[in-house]
Amino acid sequence: MRDRVRKTKVRYMLPALVLIAFALRAHHLDFQSLWRDEVDAIAFATRPLPRLLATLTKPKENGPLYFLLLRPWIALTGDSEFSVRFSSLAFGVLAVPLAYALGRRWLSPLSSALGALLMTFSPYLVWYSQEAKMYALITFLTMLSLYLYAKALDEGRWLYWAAYITATSFCLYTHLLAALIVPLEVILFAAWWPRYRARLKPWLAAIGCVTLPYIPLAIWEIPLLLSSYETGHPFYPLHEILRRLLFAFSHGIAGAASLWLLILISLPFVFLFLAGVLLEIETPHRHSAQRRNRMTLLFYLFLPIIGVYLISLGMPIFTTRYLIYVAPAFYLILGRGLAAVKSHSNAVFALCLALVLALDVQFNWTQSHNQFKSDFRSAAQYFALHRGPNDLVIFLMPYVRHTFEYYYRGHYRWADGLYTNDGINESELKAALDRMTEGYNSIWLVASEAELWDRRGLVKAWLDRNGTLVDSREFARVGLYRYHR
């Protein structure tokens, strides 16, 4: 009777979570200005179709399937901030009931529902459900792959195997590092061997079918991952990778004023994680089954992290968003931790849940009411109101011009700022800037991520010496400066 009542509560809880997930992700969906990766996504998705299809096998192209899926969406809804981000929102919302379904493979209904609850309010998942990139999609697809994998092993039906192969193939073409889902599933099968040994033949066939579609990518991807290719990412030791992921999954991208405050805020999440791993739940199920299921979730969480760390030993490639697809394992473990605490003390359970949700709400509010992305929307609007007919715009770094032009679509004169990080000398700098600015009396400098192009600030220093600064505006991560010569 008690189990029936609990299942009824969960049945009503899931639709409510889906609605809340939608509300959180739709709120201020277009508040942040698009940043350069999002503008890139629009440009890649709308390039001529033959060029877009060629990226499925072209070296160093990451996420070609996402751009292929985004293409008809833009054709249908347009390329406004709201419309291009709405596709990510949809997958972010769908991830919530899928997390519950996946959790039910290894956890109780209560643990799975609590994990889905934490997925709903996760500031990190909300943030990337509001970004026009593949991160919400890859989180959904990797969960779907694991769910169908477990389903196929349990029931052995060819339909589930075919669906698993399709979902996993989509993963491989949605993000380069999603390839680590296949080694994870191989290791899980080895860990589950006593239970699924009778499925060896269909398993071998499925793994073979999964790897075959990956061959066009693997031809360039595996040598690249084993090379010393410069990615622009710093190398992080394993403990630093784990710390950064903990802070991201706990706090989103807002962070806190100091490292010690971050650590303090992380304590409830650490406590629940340890409870999810170490505490037994008072249940008629065998403790050995609980241990096996916890180990499955730990594999799901940590094996891709270890894989990225090992790759980074040769080619640093870690950034937290590249491992967003292990976040569901983190929240399901926390959900199990909450259920384990509840089985020992309802009061402590209520306190932990209230504290975690309060922190989530706070960080979600911070993310949705402060500009964290480069605010080219405001910069372009200001330029449109104050530009002259013969002004020159210099971009540092040059690549941000595409984001500027997403918002400013009128005609204007522009030039790429000089790359000075290779040690250009003063006479070369002067000659190049003299040629660039010749004939212009009014010059604008648009600076965003300028240190990647002009670490010493030589271009702005030259403009300061050779012109008069008549206007300057600082927007989030974008500086706008106007000089008269």
C-alpha positions as CSV (number, residue, x, y, z in Angstrom):
1,M,0.0,0.0,0.0
2,R,2.8,2.4,0.9
3,D,4.6,1.7,-2.3
4,R,1.4,2.3,-4.3
5,V,1.0,5.7,-2.6
6,R,4.6,6.6,-3.3
7,K,4.3,5.7,-6.9
8,T,1.2,7.8,-7.2
9,K,3.0,10.8,-5.8
10,V,5.9,10.3,-8.2
11,R,3.4,10.1,-11.1
12,Y,2.0,13.5,-10.2
13,M,5.5,14.9,-9.3
14,L,7.0,14.3,-12.8
15,P,4.6,16.5,-14.8
16,A,5.1,19.2,-12.2
17,L,8.8,19.0,-12.5
18,V,8.6,19.2,-16.3
19,L,6.5,22.4,-16.0
20,I,8.9,23.9,-13.5
21,A,11.9,22.9,-15.7
22,F,10.3,24.7,-18.6
23,A,9.5,27.8,-16.6
24,L,13.1,28.0,-15.2
25,R,14.6,27.6,-18.7
26,A,12.2,29.9,-20.5
27,H,12.6,32.7,-18.0
28,H,14.9,35.4,-19.4
29,L,15.8,33.0,-22.3
30,D,17.0,35.9,-24.3
31,F,18.4,38.0,-21.5
32,Q,22.0,37.2,-22.2
33,S,23.5,38.5,-25.4
34,L,24.6,35.8,-27.7
35,W,28.3,35.1,-27.3
36,R,30.7,34.1,-30.2
37,D,30.1,30.3,-29.9
38,E,26.4,30.8,-30.3
39,V,26.8,33.1,-33.3
40,D,29.2,30.5,-34.7
41,A,26.4,27.9,-34.3
42,I,24.0,30.0,-36.4
43,A,26.7,30.6,-39.0
44,F,27.6,26.9,-39.2
45,A,23.9,25.8,-39.4
46,T,23.1,28.2,-42.2
47,R,26.1,27.6,-44.4
48,P,25.4,26.0,-47.8
49,L,24.2,22.5,-47.3
50,P,27.1,20.7,-49.1
51,R,29.6,22.5,-46.8
52,L,27.5,21.6,-43.8
53,L,27.3,17.9,-44.7
54,A,31.1,17.9,-45.4
55,T,31.7,18.7,-41.7
56,L,30.5,15.2,-40.7
57,T,34.0,13.9,-41.9
58,K,36.1,17.1,-41.9
59,P,38.9,17.2,-39.3
60,K,38.5,19.4,-36.2
61,E,34.8,20.0,-36.7
62,N,33.0,19.4,-33.4
63,G,29.2,18.9,-33.2
64,P,28.2,18.7,-36.9
65,L,25.0,16.9,-36.0
66,Y,23.9,19.7,-33.8
67,F,24.3,22.2,-36.6
68,L,22.5,19.9,-39.0
69,L,19.5,19.7,-36.6
70,L,19.7,23.5,-35.9
71,R,19.4,24.3,-39.7
72,P,15.7,23.4,-40.2
73,W,14.9,24.9,-36.8
74,I,16.3,28.3,-37.9
75,A,14.5,28.0,-41.2
76,L,11.3,27.4,-39.4
77,T,11.6,29.9,-36.5
78,G,14.3,32.4,-37.5
79,D,17.6,33.2,-35.9
80,S,16.5,35.4,-33.0
81,E,18.1,34.8,-29.6
82,F,14.9,33.3,-28.3
83,S,14.3,31.0,-31.2
84,V,17.8,29.5,-31.6
85,R,18.0,28.9,-27.9
86,F,14.6,27.3,-27.6
87,S,15.8,24.1,-29.2
88,S,18.3,23.7,-26.3
89,L,15.5,24.5,-23.9
90,A,13.4,21.7,-25.3
91,F,16.2,19.1,-24.7
92,G,16.9,20.6,-21.3
93,V,13.3,20.0,-20.3
94,L,13.1,16.5,-21.8
95,A,16.2,15.6,-19.8
96,V,14.2,15.8,-16.5
97,P,11.8,12.9,-17.1
98,L,14.5,11.0,-18.9
99,A,16.7,11.3,-15.8
100,Y,13.9,9.8,-13.7
101,A,13.5,6.9,-16.2
102,L,17.2,6.3,-16.3
103,G,17.5,6.5,-12.5
104,R,14.7,3.8,-12.2
105,R,17.1,1.3,-13.9
106,W,19.3,1.5,-10.7
107,L,17.5,3.4,-8.0
108,S,14.2,3.5,-6.1
109,P,11.3,5.7,-7.3
110,L,12.0,8.2,-4.5
111,S,15.7,8.4,-5.3
112,S,15.1,8.8,-9.0
113,A,12.4,11.5,-8.4
114,L,14.7,13.4,-6.1
115,G,17.5,13.2,-8.7
116,A,15.0,14.5,-11.4
117,L,14.1,17.3,-8.9
118,L,17.7,18.3,-8.6
119,M,18.1,18.2,-12.4
120,T,15.1,20.5,-12.7
121,F,16.6,23.2,-10.5
122,S,20.3,22.7,-11.4
123,P,21.7,26.2,-12.3
124,Y,24.3,24.6,-14.5
125,L,21.8,22.6,-16.6
126,V,19.4,25.6,-16.7
127,W,22.3,27.8,-18.0
128,Y,23.2,25.4,-20.9
129,S,19.5,24.9,-21.7
130,Q,19.6,28.6,-22.5
131,E,22.5,28.4,-24.8
132,A,22.4,27.8,-28.6
133,K,25.0,25.1,-28.4
134,M,25.0,21.3,-28.3
135,Y,25.4,20.9,-24.5
136,A,21.7,20.3,-23.6
137,L,21.4,18.0,-26.5
138,I,24.4,15.9,-25.7
139,T,23.2,15.6,-22.0
140,F,19.9,14.2,-23.3
141,L,21.4,11.9,-25.9
142,T,24.0,10.3,-23.6
143,M,21.2,9.6,-21.0
144,L,19.1,8.2,-23.8
145,S,22.0,6.0,-24.9
146,L,22.5,4.6,-21.4
147,Y,18.8,4.1,-20.9
148,L,18.3,2.2,-24.1
149,Y,21.5,0.2,-23.4
150,A,20.2,-1.0,-20.1
151,K,16.8,-1.6,-21.6
152,A,18.2,-3.7,-24.4
153,L,20.4,-5.7,-22.0
154,D,17.4,-6.4,-19.8
155,E,14.9,-7.3,-22.4
156,G,17.0,-8.3,-25.4
157,R,14.6,-7.0,-28.0
158,W,16.1,-6.0,-31.3
159,L,14.0,-2.8,-31.3
160,Y,15.9,-1.6,-28.2
161,W,19.2,-2.5,-29.6
162,A,18.5,-0.6,-32.8
163,A,17.3,2.5,-30.8
164,Y,20.5,2.2,-28.7
165,I,22.7,2.1,-31.8
166,T,20.9,5.2,-33.2
167,A,21.1,7.2,-30.0
168,T,24.8,6.4,-29.5
169,S,25.7,7.2,-33.1
170,F,24.0,10.6,-32.6
171,C,26.1,11.2,-29.5
172,L,29.3,10.6,-31.4
173,Y,28.4,13.2,-34.0
174,T,27.1,15.7,-31.5
175,H,30.3,16.3,-29.5
176,L,33.8,15.0,-29.9
177,L,34.2,13.9,-26.2
178,A,30.9,12.1,-26.2
179,A,32.8,9.2,-27.8
180,L,33.8,8.3,-24.2
181,I,30.2,7.0,-23.6
182,V,31.2,3.9,-25.6
183,P,34.1,2.8,-23.4
184,L,31.9,3.6,-20.4
185,E,29.2,1.2,-21.7
186,V,31.8,-1.5,-22.4
187,I,33.1,-1.3,-18.9
188,L,29.6,-1.4,-17.5
189,F,28.9,-4.6,-19.4
190,A,32.0,-6.1,-17.9
191,A,30.8,-5.1,-14.5
192,W,27.4,-6.5,-15.2
193,W,28.7,-9.7,-16.8
194,P,27.2,-12.2,-14.3
195,R,23.8,-10.8,-15.0
196,Y,24.0,-10.3,-18.8
197,R,26.4,-13.0,-20.0
198,A,23.6,-14.4,-22.1
199,R,23.4,-11.2,-24.1
200,L,27.0,-11.4,-25.3
201,K,26.3,-12.0,-29.0
202,P,23.8,-9.1,-29.5
203,W,26.0,-6.9,-27.3
204,L,29.0,-7.6,-29.6
205,A,26.8,-6.9,-32.7
206,A,25.5,-3.6,-31.2
207,I,29.0,-2.4,-30.2
208,G,30.2,-3.2,-33.7
209,C,27.3,-1.2,-35.2
210,V,28.0,1.7,-32.9
211,T,31.6,1.9,-33.9
212,L,31.0,1.6,-37.7
213,P,29.2,5.0,-38.0
214,Y,32.1,6.5,-35.9
215,I,34.8,5.5,-38.3
216,P,34.7,8.6,-40.5
217,L,35.2,10.7,-37.4
218,A,37.7,8.4,-35.8
219,I,40.0,8.6,-38.8
220,W,40.9,12.1,-37.8
221,E,39.6,12.4,-34.2
222,I,41.7,9.7,-32.5
223,P,45.0,10.8,-34.0
224,L,44.1,14.4,-33.0
225,L,43.3,13.4,-29.4
226,L,46.7,11.6,-29.2
227,S,48.6,14.5,-30.6
228,S,50.0,17.7,-29.0
229,Y,47.5,19.9,-30.9
230,E,47.1,23.4,-29.2
231,T,43.6,23.6,-28.0
232,G,43.8,26.9,-26.0
233,H,42.8,25.1,-22.8
234,P,45.2,25.0,-19.9
235,F,46.1,21.7,-18.3
236,Y,44.4,20.8,-15.0
237,P,45.4,18.0,-12.7
238,L,42.7,15.5,-11.8
239,H,41.9,17.0,-8.4
240,E,41.4,20.4,-10.1
241,I,39.1,18.9,-12.7
242,L,37.0,17.3,-10.0
243,R,36.9,20.6,-8.0
244,R,35.8,22.6,-11.0
245,L,33.1,20.1,-11.9
246,L,31.8,20.1,-8.3
247,F,31.5,23.8,-8.2
248,A,29.9,23.9,-11.7
249,F,27.3,21.2,-10.9
250,S,26.6,22.8,-7.5
251,H,26.6,26.5,-8.4
252,G,26.2,26.9,-12.1
253,I,28.3,29.6,-13.7
254,A,27.7,32.4,-11.2
255,G,30.2,31.2,-8.6
256,A,30.8,33.2,-5.4
257,A,33.0,36.0,-4.2
258,S,35.8,33.8,-2.8
259,L,37.1,30.3,-3.0
260,W,36.2,29.7,0.7
261,L,32.7,30.8,0.2
262,L,32.4,28.4,-2.8
263,I,33.7,25.6,-0.6
264,L,31.2,26.5,2.2
265,I,28.3,26.5,-0.2
266,S,29.5,23.2,-1.7
267,L,29.3,21.4,1.7
268,P,25.6,20.4,1.4
269,F,26.3,18.9,-2.0
270,V,29.3,17.0,-0.8
271,F,27.4,15.7,2.2
272,L,24.6,14.4,0.1
273,F,27.0,12.9,-2.4
274,L,28.8,11.0,0.3
275,A,25.4,9.9,1.7
276,G,24.4,8.7,-1.7
277,V,27.6,6.6,-2.0
278,L,28.0,5.3,1.5
279,L,24.6,5.1,3.2
280,E,22.4,2.1,2.9
281,I,18.7,2.7,2.5
282,E,16.3,0.8,4.7
283,T,14.6,-1.3,2.1
284,P,13.8,-5.0,1.5
285,H,16.2,-5.0,-1.5
286,R,19.5,-6.7,-0.9
287,H,22.5,-4.5,0.1
288,S,24.6,-6.2,-2.7
289,A,22.1,-4.8,-5.3
290,Q,22.4,-1.4,-3.8
291,R,26.2,-1.5,-3.9
292,R,26.1,-2.6,-7.6
293,N,23.8,0.2,-8.6
294,R,25.9,2.8,-6.7
295,M,28.9,1.5,-8.5
296,T,27.1,1.9,-11.9
297,L,26.4,5.6,-11.1
298,L,30.0,6.1,-10.0
299,F,31.3,4.6,-13.3
300,Y,28.8,6.9,-15.2
301,L,30.2,9.9,-13.3
302,F,33.9,9.3,-13.1
303,L,35.0,7.2,-16.1
304,P,34.4,10.0,-18.7
305,I,36.2,12.4,-16.3
306,I,39.2,10.1,-16.1
307,G,39.1,9.7,-19.9
308,V,39.3,13.5,-20.4
309,Y,42.1,13.7,-17.9
310,L,44.1,11.0,-19.7
311,I,43.6,12.8,-23.0
312,S,44.6,16.1,-21.4
313,L,48.0,14.6,-20.4
314,G,48.9,14.9,-24.1
315,M,46.5,17.5,-25.4
316,P,44.7,19.7,-22.7
317,I,41.1,19.6,-23.6
318,F,39.2,20.0,-20.3
319,T,36.5,22.6,-19.7
320,T,33.5,21.9,-17.5
321,R,30.9,22.1,-20.3
322,Y,32.6,19.4,-22.2
323,L,31.7,17.0,-19.4
324,I,28.2,18.2,-18.8
325,Y,26.8,14.9,-19.9
326,V,28.0,13.2,-16.6
327,A,26.0,15.7,-14.5
328,P,22.9,13.4,-14.4
329,A,24.9,10.8,-12.6
330,F,25.9,13.5,-10.0
331,Y,22.3,14.5,-9.4
332,L,21.0,10.9,-9.2
333,I,23.7,10.2,-6.6
334,L,22.5,13.3,-4.7
335,G,18.9,12.1,-5.1
336,R,19.9,8.7,-3.6
337,G,21.7,10.6,-0.8
338,L,18.6,12.5,0.0
339,A,16.5,9.3,0.0
340,A,19.1,7.6,2.3
341,V,19.1,10.5,4.7
342,K,15.3,10.4,4.7
343,S,15.3,6.7,5.7
344,H,17.3,7.7,8.8
345,S,15.8,11.2,9.6
346,N,13.0,13.1,8.1
347,A,14.1,16.3,9.7
348,V,17.7,16.2,8.3
349,F,16.2,15.2,4.9
350,A,13.9,18.3,4.9
351,L,16.8,20.6,6.0
352,C,19.2,19.3,3.3
353,L,16.5,19.5,0.6
354,A,15.5,23.0,1.6
355,L,19.1,24.2,1.7
356,V,20.0,22.7,-1.7
357,L,16.9,24.1,-3.4
358,A,17.4,27.5,-1.8
359,L,21.0,27.7,-3.1
360,D,19.8,26.5,-6.6
361,V,17.1,29.2,-6.7
362,Q,19.6,31.9,-5.6
363,F,22.1,30.9,-8.3
364,N,19.4,30.6,-10.9
365,W,18.2,34.1,-10.1
366,T,21.8,35.5,-10.2
367,Q,22.4,33.9,-13.6
368,S,19.2,35.2,-15.1
369,H,19.5,38.8,-13.8
370,N,23.2,39.5,-14.5
371,Q,25.1,39.8,-17.8
372,F,27.7,37.0,-17.8
373,K,28.1,36.8,-21.6
374,S,29.8,39.4,-23.8
375,D,27.2,42.0,-24.2
376,F,27.5,42.8,-27.9
377,R,23.8,43.6,-28.1
378,S,24.3,46.8,-26.0
379,A,27.6,47.6,-27.7
380,A,26.1,47.4,-31.2
381,Q,23.1,49.5,-30.1
382,Y,25.4,52.2,-28.7
383,F,27.5,52.2,-31.9
384,A,24.4,52.5,-34.1
385,L,23.3,55.6,-32.1
386,H,26.7,57.4,-32.1
387,R,28.6,56.3,-35.2
388,G,29.6,58.7,-38.0
389,P,29.2,58.0,-41.7
390,N,33.0,57.5,-42.3
391,D,34.1,55.9,-39.0
392,L,36.5,53.0,-38.8
393,V,35.9,50.1,-36.4
394,I,38.9,48.0,-35.2
395,F,38.2,44.7,-33.6
396,L,40.3,43.1,-30.9
397,M,40.1,40.2,-31.2
398,P,39.0,40.1,-34.9
399,Y,36.8,37.0,-34.5
400,V,34.3,38.9,-32.3
401,R,33.3,40.9,-35.4
402,H,30.8,38.2,-36.3
403,T,29.0,38.6,-33.0
404,F,29.0,42.3,-33.4
405,E,27.5,42.0,-36.9
406,Y,24.8,39.6,-35.6
407,Y,23.4,42.7,-33.7
408,Y,24.6,45.5,-36.1
409,R,23.6,44.6,-39.6
410,G,24.2,47.9,-41.3
411,H,27.1,48.9,-43.5
412,Y,30.2,50.2,-41.8
413,R,34.0,50.2,-42.3
414,W,36.1,47.8,-40.2
415,A,39.6,46.4,-39.8
416,D,41.1,43.5,-37.8
417,G,43.2,44.5,-34.9
418,L,46.9,43.6,-35.1
419,Y,48.0,40.4,-33.6
420,T,50.8,41.4,-31.2
421,N,51.4,38.3,-29.1
422,D,54.1,37.1,-31.5
423,G,56.4,39.9,-30.4
424,I,55.8,42.6,-33.0
425,N,58.1,45.6,-32.5
426,E,57.1,49.2,-32.2
427,S,58.1,50.3,-35.7
428,E,56.1,47.5,-37.3
429,L,53.1,48.3,-35.1
430,K,53.3,52.0,-36.0
431,A,53.6,51.4,-39.7
432,A,50.7,48.9,-39.8
433,L,48.4,51.1,-37.7
434,D,49.3,54.2,-39.8
435,R,48.2,52.3,-42.9
436,M,45.1,50.9,-41.3
437,T,43.8,54.2,-40.0
438,E,44.9,56.5,-42.9
439,G,42.1,58.8,-44.0
440,Y,39.9,58.2,-41.0
441,N,39.3,61.0,-38.4
442,S,37.1,58.9,-36.2
443,I,38.1,55.4,-35.0
444,W,36.3,53.0,-32.8
445,L,38.0,50.2,-30.9
446,V,35.8,47.2,-30.0
447,A,37.7,45.1,-27.5
448,S,36.5,41.7,-26.2
449,E,38.9,38.9,-25.2
450,A,41.6,41.2,-26.4
451,E,44.3,39.5,-24.4
452,L,44.1,36.5,-26.8
453,W,45.2,38.9,-29.6
454,D,47.0,41.8,-27.9
455,R,48.1,40.8,-24.5
456,R,50.2,43.9,-23.9
457,G,47.5,46.3,-25.0
458,L,49.7,47.8,-27.7
459,V,46.9,48.7,-30.1
460,K,44.9,50.7,-27.5
461,A,48.2,52.3,-26.3
462,W,48.9,53.5,-29.9
463,L,45.4,54.9,-30.2
464,D,45.8,56.7,-26.9
465,R,49.1,58.3,-28.1
466,N,47.9,59.2,-31.6
467,G,44.3,60.2,-31.0
468,T,42.0,61.8,-28.4
469,L,39.6,59.5,-26.6
470,V,36.2,61.2,-26.9
471,D,33.9,58.4,-25.8
472,S,34.2,55.1,-24.0
473,R,31.7,52.6,-22.7
474,E,32.2,49.3,-20.8
475,F,29.6,46.6,-21.3
476,A,29.8,43.0,-20.0
477,R,33.1,41.7,-21.4
478,V,33.1,44.3,-24.2
479,G,34.9,47.6,-24.3
480,L,33.9,50.3,-26.8
481,Y,36.3,53.3,-27.3
482,R,36.0,56.1,-29.8
483,Y,39.0,58.3,-30.8
484,H,39.4,61.4,-32.9
485,R,42.7,62.0,-34.7
